[in-house]
Amino acid sequence: VAEELLRRVAAADTAQDAVALAGLPDDPGARAVLGASLTSAAHLVPVRDADGRVVDFLYAGVNPSVDDLFERAPDELIGRRLLRTEPGAALSGLFAAYVRVLETGEPFARGPFLYSSARDGVARASRMTVRCVRVETGVVVSWRYLRGEDRMRWRLERAERLVAIGFGEWDLATGRITGSPQMAANYGLDAADGTLVPDELAEVIHAEDRELISEGLRTLFARREPVEVEHRVVLPSGRQRHLWVFAEPVLDASGRPVTINLVSQDITRRRGVERALARTRREILRQQALTAQERRVAATLRRAILPEPEAGGVRRLPGVTVAVRSLAAESEARIGGDWFATRSLADGRALMAVGDAAGHGLPAAAAMARMRNGLLGMAYTGRSPGRLLGWLNDLVSDLEPAATGTAVVAHFEPQSRFLEWASAGHPPPVLLRDGKAAPLAWEADPLLGAAEDYDYATNTTLLEPGDLVLFYTDGLVERRDADLEDGIGRLCDILCECSDTDPDAVLDRVLARIEHDRSADDTTLFAFRVT
């Protein structure tokens, strides 16, 4: 629409424009507005087509303050058409706004906004404000390009709004406060002329904070020094706003305050964030305290349930010499559910088991206790390791809260030297024989709690005198940058280097040579040598 309008303007016949202006009646209202305007102003009269529609305006007069993007003098504008001198008026919608003012009588105001126009192929732009009113013979338009101080003032006001900072000056002689728009806005007030009175501010200050303001004023006047006060204001909506206020006295030659420079800032959001952070901090501290307590309980429970490796009950097993190393994670947060168990059964066999309840902390320690104690209770039935793991799986599946874990359970018969063993998702035992070490062949059965009513396979291995078998948990062989098989291979290499097959010496050498993260997980090793 604007482009079509400009094409018609370019083709319009302007021969009668001078005649139209010469016959224009005197318009005292237009002259009065032009004379009173302190900014650029122009008297525009409509140009109509044959149908009576306004197709342009003529400059009938301008005031001496007229400012033009292209530095045109007043006599370069008077008598010319608006859309020919300012095509940007069509593109920006100003021309349509002027027509509405002419037709309806409703005043128009806009800005600041970015305005651009062109002349002889050269485009220029500036932020500006525009006002338009109807007069007897047309309209009077006043405008201001925001250059220099105007632009800086606009930018300052915009910056004040962005950071919610207001400035003011309290004249003690008149008792009035002259301030920026944001000063009034911070207090929820509307000061159209930029002035406030202290009583207006006092009315919106929260009743509980008025004494703070009074104390600050007493300090300011008594000591003649700046003060800072934080207080709340109550908005018309009932919401509360937190303000920070800085007041600095300006003294005359005799040292008496004559004005007070004021700065206020809306810090409601900051205080809201601080309160939220404080709540979060308290919750974190509470959770840390609970977690620390759980870790202590888990560590205590682990020590109470697992026998000391040096205790006689661990070593006195028929037909074998036993050594155990049970190392809790160095980080209390990572204390897990490693466990081991040994028993001499009534039929002369030895029960040996190592397991790992999934997770860390108190839940893992509780699951570990149930697994270990459950296995020891079921072991007296004398049933095969696979059957024991099946029962243990049923027990773990019924735990509340839900739990999972791994375990390897074995029976050793001293007379025949048969080792019967079964694994539930646990790393395989490693056999060291004649200087060679390798994992025992096994079937990959699922971990405990993963499949209900599962029948675990029992494996049988014939051992020879001097053989050493090592059970261990994944904390010994797991590394973040390597596969589990690589860790087991590294363990076998270290065992092959052991010339002394004494179980204690072997475990000490393994722990000294293997690279594992003591802080990340528990580590349990259980070794026995056939005598």
N, C-alpha and C positions, 0 to 999 in steps of 0.2 A: 504494500500500500504506500509506504513512504517513498519507494523508488518511483512508482507511477506518478506520485504527486510531484516529485522533483523533475520528472520528464515534462510534465505539463507546465511547471514553472519556467523551465528553460525555453519552452516554446511560446510562452504567453506574450501578448502584446502589451508593452508598458508605456505606450505613447501618451495615454491619457492620465498617467499617474500624477504628473505635475498639475494638470487641470483639476484633478480631484482634490489635491492638497490645497490648491489656491481657493477652492470653493468650500473648504472645511470650516464650519462655524467655530466660533471661539468656545473653548472648553476650560472654564476656570478650575474645575476639579482636577483635570489632567495637569494644568500648570501648577496647582498647589502641591500635588503629589511629587511632581518632578522637582520642585524647589525645595521640598522638605526632605527628600531622600539623601542620605549620606553616602549611599553606594551608587553604582551605575544604575541608571533608570532611563527608560525610553517610552514615549507615547506612541502606541501602534494603532492604526486605524485599519479596518478590514477592507479587503479587496474581494468583491463578489463576482461570480460568473452570471451568465444570463438567467440561471435558475435561482439566483439569490444565495447560493452556497458560498461560504468563505473559502477562498482558494489561496489567500496569502494576506499579509499585513504590510502596510507602508509605515516607515519611520516618519512620524509627523513631528517628532521633537525628541531631543535627548538632553540630559542635564550635563553640566560641565565635568562631573566626576566620571563620565562614561569610560568604561574599560573594555577593550576589545582584544580577543585572542591575537588578532593580526595588527594591533597598534593603529587602527584606523581612527582618524580624527572625527569629531562630531559631524562636520560638514560632508564627510565621506559616507555617512549613514543616512542623514536626513534626505527624504525623497526617494530612497531606494526600498526595494522589497526585502522583507525579512528572509524569505527562503533563498533568495539569491545571494544575500550577504552571509547568511548563517544556514547552510543546508543541514547542519547538524541538528537544527531545531526540529526538522521533520523526522530524522532518524532516531532521535532521542525521545520523541513523543511530546516535546514541549509545544510544538505548533498545535497539536490536537488539544492539549491542555488549555492553551490560550483561547481556542475556539469555544471550549466548554465554558470558560469564565465569561466570555462575551455573551453566550447564549443563556446561561443560567444565573449569572451574577454571583456565583459562589467563588470566593477567593481561592487561589491555588498557591501551594508552597511545596517545595521539594529540595532535598539536599541535606548534607553534602552528597554529591554523586559525581561520577566521572563523566565529563562532557567532552566530546570531540567534534571538530568541524574541519572544513577544508577550504582552501582558496588557491586557485591557479595550480592545482595538483599538489599543494603542500598541506599536510594534515597537522593539526595541533590539538593538544588535549590538556585539560586541567580539571581538578575537582572544583565544584561550584555549588552555590545555593541560589535558588530562584524564587521570587514572589511575583504574583500577578493579581491585579484587581481590575474590576470593570469601572470605566468612567463613561461620561455621556456620549463621547464620539468613538469609543473603542476600549482599549485596555491600556494600563500602565504596567510595565514589567520592570522589576528591579532585580539586580543580580550582583553576585560577588564571586570573583575567581579567588580560590584559596591559595594565594601565593604568599611567600614569605611568612610574616607573623601570623596571618590567618591560618596558613597551612600548619605551622608549628603549633598553634593553639588547638587546632582540630586533632592533630596527632597526640598532643598532650592529653586532651580530654579522652581520646580513645584509649591511650595507655592507662589513664586513671581507671577507666571502666574495666579494662582487662585485669588489672591487679587490685581493683576495688580500693584504691587509695584516693582520699579526698583532701583538699587543702582549703584552709580558711584563715581569715584574719579577724580577730575580735577587737573592735574599736571600743576601748573602755570609756571614751568620752560620750559616744552615742549609745553604747550598749548593744550595738548590732554586730552581727557576724557576717562578713562578706566572704563567700566561699565558692568553690567550684561546684558544678552540678553533682559530682560524686560525693561531696561532703554531705549534701542534703540527702542523697540517695542512701548513703550508709546508715542514716538515722531513720530511713523510711519516710522522709518528708519531701514535699514538693515545693521547691523554692524557685518559682519562675523567674524572679528578678535577681536570684543569686544571693539573697540576704536572709538571714535567720536571726532569731532572738534567743538568748540563753534559755528563757522559759520554755520555748518549744522543745528544745533538746531535753530539758529536765523532765518533761512530761512523758517522754518515751523511754527514759532510762529505767531499767528494772529497779523496783523498789529496794531490793536487797543490795544493790550496788551504788545507791545514791550517796551513801556515806563515804565510799571509796572516792567518788568524784569530789565531795566536799573536802576530804582530807588532802587530796591532790591540789585543790585550789588554795587551801590554806598554806601548804608547803610552797607553792609557786609564789604567792604574794609575800609571804614572810621571808623566804630565803632568796627571792629574786633569781631562781634557777629553774631550768627545765624539769618537767615531771613527765612520767609515763604512767598511764593507767589502762588497765584492761577491764572492760565492763560489758554488760549485756543491755540490749535495747529490745523492747517489745513492739513488734510490727503490728499494723492494723489487723493482719490476719491472725494474730495471736502467737505466731512463731517468734522464737527468740533468735537474736543475732549477736554474735560476739564481736566486739570492736576493740582494737588497740588504738589508743589516742596518745599523741605526743603534743605537749604544750610548752612553748618557749616565750618568755616575756621579752618585749622590746622596751628598753629603758630610755628615758630622756636624760638630759645633761645632769639633772639632780639625782639620778638613780631611781626614779619612780617609773613603774610600768605604765606605758601609754597604750600599747596594743599587745595582743597575745597571738603569736603565730601558731596555728593548729594544723595537725596532720592526723587523719583517722584512716584506719584500714579495717576492712571486713575480714576477720580471721575465723569466721564460723566453720568453713570447710577444714581449715587447718586443725582447729580444736576437735572437730568431728573425727578427723583422721587420727589425731593423737589419742582420743578416747578409744577408737577402734584398735589402735596399736597397743594401748595399755591393756585392753581386754584380751587381745591376742597374746600379749606377753604373759599375762597372768595364767591364761589357759595353757600356754607352752610350759611355763614353770610347773603348773599342776601336773601336766602330763609327764614332764621330766621326772618329777618326784615319784609319781606312780610307777613309771618305767624303771627308775632306779630301785624302788622297793621290790618290784617284780624280779629284777635281776638278782638282787640280794637273796630273795626267797628262792629263786631258781638255783643259784649257786649253793645255798645252804641245803636245799633238797637234794641236789646232786651229790654233795658230800655225804649226806646222811644215808642215801640209798646205796651208793656204790661202795663196795669194800675197798679198804686201802690195799694197793697192790702188794704191799709187804706183809699183809695179814696171812696167817698160816692157812686159812680156809681157801685161799686162792691157789696156793702151791700144792697142797696135799691131794693130788689126783693119782689114781693108780696107773702105773706104766709110763708115766711121762714126767718131764721136768717143765715147769711152766714159768713164764715171765709175762708181766703185764705193764703197759704204760698207758695211763688214762690222763690225758692233758686237756683241761678245759680251755676254751678260747681265751686268749689274753685280753680281748675286749669283752667286758661284761655284757655289752649289748648283743654279742654274738654267741653267748653260751647256749649250746644246743642240747640235743637229746641223746648223745652217745651213751651206750651202756655195755656192760659185759656181765657174764654170769658163769659160774662153775659149780658143779656138784658131783659128789661121788654117789652113784646110784647103788641101790641094794643088791643088784645082780653083778656088781664089780665093774661096771662100765663107768666111764667118766663123761659127764655132760659139759660141753663147752659152747658158749654162744657169745656173739658180738652183734650189736644192733645200733640203729640210729633213728630216733624219732624225728620226723621232719619239723623244721621251724627252729625258732630260737626263743630264749626266755622262759617264763613260767609255763606257758602252754606246752612247750617241748619237754620241759622237765617233768610235768605232770604226766604226759603221754609216755615218756620214758619209764617212769615208775610203774605205770600200769602194765606196760609190755614186759618189763623184766620180771616183776612179781608174778604176772600171769604165767609166763613161761616156766618159772621155777615151780609154781604150783602144779602145772600140768606135767612137768618132767617126771614126777614120781609115778606116773602111769607106766613108764617104761616104753611107751610107743615110739615109733620111728621119728627121726627128725622131720620128715615130710609131713607126717600126721600132726606133730606138735606145731609146725608152722601153719597148717590149716586151721587148727584151733585158735592159734594166736591171731590169725587173719580175721576169724569170726569175732574175736574179742575187740580188735582194733576197729572193725567195721561198725561196731555198736557203741563206740565211744562218743560221748558228748562233752565238749564240742568235737566235731569230726576231726580225725587225725589219720596220718599215714606214716609209714616208716619202712625201714629195711632191716633185715636180720639174716645172719647165717647161724645155723644150729647144727651141732655135731655130737655124735657118740663115738667114743673110742673104746674098743674092746681089747684089753692088754694081752690076753692069751693069743688071740688070732691076729692081732695088730690091724684089724679092719677099722677104718674110719668111715662111718656113715654120716653123711652131711646133706643139708638142704639149704637153699638160698632163696630169699624173697627180695629180689631186686637189689641184692647187696653185691659189692665187688667180690670176685672169687678168691678163695684162699690160695696162697702161694706155697708150693712145696720146694724146699731146698734139699737136694740129694746129691751127694758126691760132687759138690762144688757147682752144681747146675740148679738154676731156679726157674720155675715156670708156673703159671696159674693152673689149678686143677680144672680138668674138663667139666663143664657144667651146662645145665639147661637154663635159659633165661626166663625164670618165673617172675611174675609181677610182684611189685612191692606190697607190703601189708596195707590193707584198707582200700586197695584199688579194685579188687574183684571179689565178690561174695562167693562163698562155697567153692573155693578153688582148691584143687588137689595138687599139692606141691610134691615134686619128684624128690626121691631120696637117692643120692649118689653114693657109691661105695668105692673106696680107694684102699688098696693094701699098702701099708707102710712097712718100712724096714727099720731095724735098729739104727739110730743115728739120724734118721730123717727129722727135719724141722719143718713144721707147718706154721704159717703166719696168717692169722685173721687180722683185719684192720677195717677202719671206717674210711669213708671217702675223703675226709679231711686230710688224710695223709697223701693222697695221690691226685686230688683235684687241683687244677690250676686254671685261671681264667684264660690264659693264652695257649692252652694245650688240651688235647682230647684226654679222656679218662684212660684210654688204652696206652697213651704215651706215658702217663704217670705210672701205670702198672709196669710197663716195660722198664722205666727208670728204677723202680723198686726192685725188680728182678736183677738188674745189673748190679745194684748195690749188694744184694744178697749173695751174688756169685763171688764178690770180693771178700766175703767173710771166711777167714780161715778157721776161726774159732766159732763152733756152732753152739756154744753155750747161749741159751735163750736171752739172758740178760745182756750179754755182750753184743749179740746180734741186734737187739732192739736199740741199744745205745748207738751202735754204728749207723743203723738206718736213720735214726733221728738226727744224727750229726751230719749225714751226707745228703739226705734228700731235701729238696727245696719245697717247702710248703708254707703257707701263710698261717702262722700260729694265731694271728688276731682274727682271722675270718671264720674259723669253725673249730669245733672240738676235734681232737685226734685221739683215737684209741687203737692200740696195738696189742694183740694177744698171740704169743708164740709158745709152742710146746715142742719138745724134742722127745722122740721115742727112745726109751732106755733099754 
